[in-house]
Amino acid sequence: MSIFHVAVALGGLTIWKKVEADKNDRKREEEKVWNRFETSLNHTFETYKEHAKKGEFAQAIRALKQHITLFNERGSVTPEDKKNLDRMLNDLVFNAQTKAIVLGREFKVKEASLQDDPHALSVAHHEYIEALKVVLPQDDAVLRREVQRWEQLYPRISLYT
């Protein structure tokens, strides 16, 4: 009988050690995932700050959206953090739209003065579109409208069609 009790105790001890080892492995794996999120979060936030400082709002918006997505994937997001990130994104979009309005006004003045020079007008319009691409994200309605206007005014000409 005592051999049976010893065997049961050893079997129980072996199972307990295996369960503890599995818990430790799971913890290490979770730490690896957490560390991957932390480095990605730091990278996206630094990218956002760098582009926002330079006035490259389209890239800053993209980086901040990636940061928010990673933040949500990581889990355990407090409502206050989510509110702050949403506020930062809204402020960034507002600043981008304000800058786009300024660029639009500057282009309208330039457009009026260059009516007699079609080539210079074309170059100025192209520069305006490129400046908008730096300021506004690709899915912005103003940018899409201006690109469509550009394509209507200056259609692509091909020798092969």
C-alpha positions as CSV (number, residue, x, y, z in Angstrom):
1,M,0.0,0.0,0.0
2,S,2.7,2.5,0.8
3,I,4.3,2.0,-2.6
4,F,1.0,2.9,-4.1
5,H,0.8,6.1,-2.1
6,V,4.4,7.0,-3.0
7,A,3.6,6.4,-6.7
8,V,0.5,8.5,-6.6
9,A,2.4,11.3,-4.8
10,L,5.2,11.2,-7.4
11,G,2.6,11.2,-10.2
12,G,0.9,14.2,-8.7
13,L,4.2,16.0,-8.3
14,T,5.1,15.3,-11.9
15,I,1.8,16.6,-13.1
16,W,2.1,19.7,-10.9
17,K,5.6,20.4,-12.3
18,K,4.3,20.1,-15.8
19,V,1.4,22.5,-15.2
20,E,3.8,25.0,-13.6
21,A,6.2,24.7,-16.6
22,D,3.4,25.2,-19.0
23,K,2.3,28.3,-17.1
24,N,5.9,29.7,-17.2
25,D,6.1,29.0,-20.9
26,R,2.8,30.8,-21.5
27,K,4.0,33.8,-19.4
28,R,7.2,34.0,-21.5
29,E,5.2,33.9,-24.7
30,E,2.9,36.6,-23.5
31,E,5.9,38.8,-22.6
32,K,7.3,38.3,-26.1
33,V,4.0,39.4,-27.6
34,W,3.8,42.4,-25.2
35,N,7.4,43.5,-26.0
36,R,6.6,43.3,-29.7
37,F,3.6,45.6,-29.2
38,E,5.7,48.0,-27.1
39,T,8.4,48.4,-29.7
40,S,5.8,48.8,-32.5
41,L,3.8,51.3,-30.4
42,N,6.9,53.3,-29.7
43,H,7.9,53.3,-33.3
44,T,4.5,54.4,-34.6
45,F,4.2,57.1,-32.0
46,E,7.7,58.5,-32.8
47,T,6.9,58.4,-36.5
48,Y,3.7,60.3,-35.8
49,K,5.5,63.0,-33.8
50,E,8.3,63.4,-36.4
51,H,5.9,63.9,-39.3
52,A,3.6,66.2,-37.4
53,K,6.5,68.3,-36.4
54,K,7.5,68.6,-40.1
55,G,4.0,69.5,-41.2
56,E,3.6,66.2,-43.1
57,F,0.1,65.6,-41.9
58,A,-0.8,62.8,-44.2
59,Q,2.0,60.6,-43.0
60,A,1.4,61.7,-39.4
61,I,-2.3,60.7,-39.7
62,R,-1.3,57.3,-41.1
63,A,1.2,56.7,-38.3
64,L,-1.3,57.8,-35.6
65,K,-4.0,55.5,-37.1
66,Q,-1.5,52.6,-37.0
67,H,-0.6,53.5,-33.4
68,I,-4.3,53.5,-32.4
69,T,-4.8,50.2,-34.1
70,L,-1.9,48.6,-32.3
71,F,-3.0,50.1,-29.1
72,N,-6.4,48.5,-29.5
73,E,-4.9,45.1,-30.5
74,R,-2.8,45.1,-27.5
75,G,-5.9,45.3,-25.3
76,S,-6.4,46.8,-21.9
77,V,-7.0,50.3,-23.3
78,T,-8.4,52.6,-20.8
79,P,-11.2,54.9,-21.9
80,E,-9.1,57.9,-21.0
81,D,-6.3,56.8,-23.3
82,K,-8.7,56.1,-26.1
83,K,-10.2,59.5,-25.7
84,N,-6.8,61.2,-25.8
85,L,-5.7,59.3,-28.9
86,D,-9.0,60.1,-30.7
87,R,-8.6,63.8,-29.7
88,M,-5.0,63.8,-31.1
89,L,-6.2,62.3,-34.3
90,N,-9.1,64.8,-34.6
91,D,-6.7,67.7,-33.9
92,L,-4.3,66.4,-36.6
93,V,-7.0,66.1,-39.2
94,F,-8.2,69.6,-38.3
95,N,-4.7,71.0,-38.8
96,A,-4.3,69.1,-42.1
97,Q,-7.6,70.5,-43.4
98,T,-6.6,74.0,-42.3
99,K,-3.3,73.7,-44.1
100,A,-5.2,72.4,-47.2
101,I,-7.4,75.5,-47.1
102,V,-4.4,77.8,-47.0
103,L,-2.8,75.9,-49.9
104,G,-6.0,76.2,-51.9
105,R,-6.3,79.9,-51.4
106,E,-2.7,80.4,-52.4
107,F,-3.2,78.3,-55.5
108,K,-6.4,80.3,-56.4
109,V,-4.4,83.5,-56.3
110,K,-1.6,81.9,-58.4
111,E,-4.2,80.5,-60.8
112,A,-5.7,83.9,-61.4
113,S,-2.3,85.5,-62.1
114,L,-1.2,82.7,-64.5
115,Q,-4.3,82.5,-66.8
116,D,-2.2,83.8,-69.7
117,D,0.6,81.1,-69.3
118,P,-0.9,77.6,-69.6
119,H,2.4,75.8,-69.0
120,A,3.1,77.8,-65.8
121,L,-0.5,77.2,-64.7
122,S,-0.1,73.5,-65.3
123,V,3.1,73.4,-63.3
124,A,1.6,75.4,-60.4
125,H,-1.5,73.1,-60.4
126,H,0.7,70.1,-60.3
127,E,2.8,71.6,-57.4
128,Y,-0.5,72.3,-55.6
129,I,-1.7,68.7,-56.0
130,E,1.7,67.4,-54.7
131,A,1.5,69.8,-51.7
132,L,-2.0,68.5,-50.9
133,K,-0.7,64.9,-51.0
134,V,1.7,65.8,-48.2
135,V,-0.9,67.4,-46.2
136,L,-4.1,65.3,-46.7
137,P,-4.5,61.6,-46.4
138,Q,-5.3,59.6,-49.6
139,D,-8.9,59.1,-48.7
140,D,-9.6,62.8,-48.2
141,A,-12.5,64.1,-50.3
142,V,-10.7,67.4,-51.1
143,L,-7.6,65.6,-52.4
144,R,-9.7,63.2,-54.5
145,R,-11.7,66.2,-56.0
146,E,-8.5,68.1,-56.8
147,V,-6.9,65.1,-58.4
148,Q,-10.0,64.5,-60.5
149,R,-10.0,68.1,-61.5
150,W,-6.3,67.8,-62.5
151,E,-7.0,64.7,-64.6
152,Q,-9.9,66.4,-66.4
153,L,-7.9,69.6,-67.2
154,Y,-4.8,67.7,-68.2
155,P,-5.7,64.3,-69.5
156,R,-2.9,61.8,-70.1
157,I,-1.9,61.6,-73.7
158,S,-0.4,58.4,-75.1
159,L,1.2,57.8,-78.4
160,Y,0.0,54.2,-78.4
161,T,-3.8,54.6,-78.0
